């Protein structure tokens, strides 16, 4: 969540950020109105408690003021109910207010302001067959059987594709470990309070599979990795903490019906290797660039052509102040498609989760960042970019 004190002092900055994100709501006014009333009632309740205490200094005083104490107790009870209701409203409005955008994020609605900032590698395969056609023909992909056993947008990954996928998962993890990241295998389920603190709920709830009353299948290991340090105060000299997580992820892909229905590009279940960094406030921009460089180096090691995109204001998720995407070339689709993203969430998640940094002269909230290192989309790009005219695929051996 955002810094409430900052919102109270500079509501105009948050209004401008909402405007630049093309979010038309009055959440800020609603929050500030409820927040003002909440603070007023807290003051009144504290005054009532003080009065009750003064009337109960000893047994005789309490006996003399029984009726007054009873009346004040009833008022306190009423005020506490009001506070609970107002606190619920505060939390709801606050959860809807996004992080302040970085000043260098291009402004534009939807994807219109997404800006290519560099291209790496040559698009050696200018055209070709899509991954689903190639893989189905080669016996590497079976979505029909998956539809019968499980449902639409699931897959059986077989043979060389399955072996290569496992190799790439291992390669990505080892690549990160060699750079000083700590490997983590996370749970695949999370509670709603973690999803809320991570900035995924309430907006992303419709895209999340619910397992139990308060348990959800995770769509990314990001918030589970960050949650590993919930409630902890870290030493400044121990930062950054860099984690590389592996998990199977699940998403409903709500709102994407009719898009990428063939093959594996947009499915309900996929494996993901995710990077997370927890760092000091003053280092988060540098850390953002470092995580991006990790992605660039890894994708380049696979000899895949790609472009780096600075995501515009209308397409940046609410928890992030800035995000980059790597879009890898897909000759079967004749375009670049997103395979990686990397976001700087500053203190949006750590404030909710209570992750702090102890410095010599102060304690402050840590900054958190996250970035994809590998998903099956990279495998699909590898298959499309290594196809041959006779419909075969020369997958790398290493």
N, C-alpha and C positions, 0 to 999 in steps of 0.2 A: 504494500500500500504506500501511498505518498506521505510526505511529511505534513501532518495536520497544521503545525505551527506555520510552515511556509505557505500553506494554502490560506490560512487566516490573514497573514500579512500581505500576500501578493496574489489575490484571487485572479487578477487580470492576466497574470502569466499562464495560469491554468485555462482560463477562458480562451486565450490565444492558441494554446496548444490543442484544445478541443476543436477550435475553428479550423486549424491547420490539418487536423486529422479528419475533418469533414464529419464530425460527430455532432449532431444537432440535438442536444439535450439541455436540461436545466439542472443537472445533477449538482453542479457547484453551488448554485443558489439554494437548492433544496438542502444540501448538506450544511451550508453555513447557517441557514435558518434554524434547522434542527439542532445544530451544534450550539448556537447561541442560547436557545431555550434550555438545552441540556445543562449548560454551564450555570445558567441562572438558577435552575432547580437544585443543582449540586450545592450552590451557595446557600439557598434557603434551607435545604435539608441539614447542612452542617450547622446552621444557626439554630435550627430546632433541636438538634442533638445537644448543642451546647446549653440551650435553655433547660432541657430535660436533665442534663448533668447537674446544673446549678440547683435544680429543685430536688435533687436526690443526694445531696452532699452527706447526709447522715439519716438515720432511721426516723428521727422525729420530724425533720424537714420533709422527708418523703411522705410521712403519714399526713402531715398538714396539707400537702399539695397533691394529694392523690388524684383529685379530679383534673387538675391542670396537667399532671403527668400523663394521665389516661388520654386526655384530649390531644396532647402533643404527640404521644405514641401513635395515635390514629392518623395524625397529619403526616408523620414520618413514613408510616406504612403506605399511605396514598402517594407520597412523593417518590418512594422507592419503586412503586409500580410504574409511575410515569417515567422515571429514569430508565427502567428496563425496556420500556417501549421505545423511548427516544434513542437509547443505545442501539437497539436493533435497527432502527431507521438510519442512524449514523453509519453503522457498519455496511448496510446495504448501499447507501449512496456513495460512501467512500470506496467500496469495492468496484464501483463503476467508473471511477475517475482514473484515467490513464497517467502514466509517467510523463514528465515534461520532455518534449522532443528536443534533441540536440539542435543547435542553431545551424549546423551544416547539412541537415536533412532537407532534400529538395521538396518543395510544397506542390501537392497535386492530389486530385481525387482518385481513389482506387489505385490502379497500377500505373497511372499516367505519368507520374513523376519518377518512376524507377529509372535509374540512370546507369548505363554501362560505363564503368570507369577504367577498365582494362580488359584486353583479350590476351589469352595465353594459348599457344599451340595453333597449328594449322588444321583447318577442317578438311583433312585428307580424304575422307569419305563424304563426297558431296551429296550423294543420294543412296538410298538402299531400302531394304525391307525392314519393317518394324520388328521389334524384339519378339512380340507375341507370335507373329508368323514364323520367324526363324526358330524360336524355341519349341513351338508346337510341332513343327515339321521334324525337328531333330530329336524329339522325345524328351525334351528338357522341362517342359511345362505342361501341366494338365489342369485346366480350370474347369472343365466339364465334370470331371470326377469330384473335384472340390465342391462344385455347386451341388452335386448330389449328396455328398457326405456332410457338408457344412453349410453351404449357402453361397450366394453370389459374392464376388470380390474376395474370394479366398483362392489359394493356389496350392498345388503340389509342385514342388521344385525338385527336379530329378537329375540323375546322372552327372555329367560334367558341370552343369550349371550349379547343382547343389554342392559339388566338391569345390568349385571355384568360389562360391559364396562363402563357404566356411573358411577357405584360405584367406579371402579378403577381410573377413571379420578378424581373423588372427593377425593378419598383416597390419590392419589399422590399429589394433590394440598394441601390438609390439612397437609400431611407429611412435605412438604416444608415450609408451613406457620409456622408450629410448630418449624421449625429450623431457623425462622427469615426472610424467603423470602417474598417479597411483591407480591401478586397475580395480574396478568394482563391478560386481554382478549384483544388480539391484532386484528388489521385489518387482513383480509385474502388476501389483495392485496398490492403490493408495486411498487414504481417507479423504473426505471432502475438505476438512480443514487444511490439509496440505495443498490440495488443489486450489483452494481459495488463496492461501498465503503465497503460492507460487504464481498467481495471476492468471490461472487457467479457468477458474470459476469466478463469476457465474457465466461469463460469455461463452466459454467452451463446453458447457455442460451438455448441450445437445449433441456434441460430437464425441461424447465419452460413453463407453459401455458401462452400465451399472450392474454390479454383481450381487450386491446385498444392500441392506438398508443404508449403510454408509461406507460402502467399499466399491471402488471403481477400477477397471482395467486401465493401466497407464498408457497414454499416447506417446510418452517419451520418458526416458529415465532422468531427464533434467531436474525436475522438482524433487525426485527421490534422492538424487545426488546432493542437491542443495540441502534437503531436509536432514541429511546425515549430520549436519552441524547446527541444527535448530537449537536455540537456547544457549549456545556456547559463546564465550568471550575468548577470542583468539589473540595471541601475541603478535604484534606488528611484525616482529622479526621472523615469524614463522610463515608469513605470507609472501607470495601467493600460494594457496593450496590448489593444486591442479589434479582433477580426477578424470579418468576415462571409464565410462560405464558401458556395459553391454546389457541389453534387454530385448525381449520380444515386445513389440508395441501394438496397440489396438486403437483404431479410430473408426467411427461410424462414417466419416467423410460426409457429414451432413452438409447439404447445400451444393454438393458436387455431382448430384445424380445426372446422368447423361454425359458426364465428362470422363474421358479416359476409362471407359468401361471395359475395353479389351486389354488383355494382358495383365501386367503387374505394376503398372505405373501408379495407380491409385487404388490400393487395396485396404481391407479391414485389418490385416495382420502383416507385420513386417519386422525384421530385425534391424537394430540400430546400434551403432557405436557413437556415443555422445561424449563431448568434452564439456567440463564445467570448471570454472575458475572462481575462486573466492579471493579477493584482493583488497588492498587499501584504496580508499577513495581517489587519491591522487594518481593511482596507477591504472585505473580502469580503461582509459582510452588506449594507453600503451598495450594493455592486456588484450583489448579488442583486436588491435592490429596483429598481435602475436597469434591469436587463435585463427584469424583469417590467413595468416602466412602458413600455419599448420595445414589448413585445408588446401591451400594452393599447392604446397609441396607434395601432399599426399596424392591429389588428383593428377598432378604433373608426373608423379612416379608411375602412374598407370598409362602414361602416354595418351591422355585424353584431352582434346581441345575444349576450352571453356572460357567463359567471360565472367568477370566480377561485377556485380550490380549493387549500387547503393540504393537501398529501398526508400521510396518516397513516403511522405507523411501519411497519406491515405491508406498505405499498405503495411505500415509498421504496427506490430502487435502492441497492445496497451502497456505491457510490462516493460517494454524496451524504449530507450531514448534514441537508439540507432541500430540499424541492422544491415548487414551485407548478405547477399545471396551469391552462391556460385551456380551458374547455369551451364551445364555441360551440353555439348553438341550431340544431337540425336539425328543421324542421317535418315533414319526410317520415318521420322516426323518432319524432317527438313527444317529443324529449328532447335534453338537452345532451350533446355528445360531445367528447372530448379532441381538440384541434387543435394545442395548444402545450404545452410543458413547459419549466421553467427550474430548474436545479439548482446548488447550491453544493457543490463537491467538496473544498473547503479544500485541504489539501496531499496528498490521497490520490494524485492523479495525478502531481503535480510531484515527489513523493518518489521514485516509481519512475522517472520520466523525468529526474531530476536538474535540474529547473528551479529556480534559486535567485535570491534578491534580495540585492544587496549594499547594505547600509546603512552609515551612518557608523561605527557601533560593532559591527556584527555582520553575518553572512551567514546567511540563513534560507531555507526553502523558500517558493516563491510559492504563492498560492492560485489555483485555476482554477474557472471557472464556465462553464456552457453553457446556451443556450436556443434553441428553435425560433423563427424569425421567419416562415417560410412553408413549407407543404407543400401537396400537392394536396388535402388534407382541407379547407383553407380555401376552395379553389375549389368544392368540393362544397357547403360551407355557403353560399357565395355563390349558387350555382345554386338550392339549395332555398329560400333566403330571398327570391329575386327571381322566383319563378315566378308565373304568372298563372292565373286560373281556367280558361282555355282550353288549358292545358298548354304554354304558351310560357314563355320566360325572358327577362327584361329585364336583360341583363348591363351593368354600368357601362362607359362608353366610355373613361374615363381610366385 
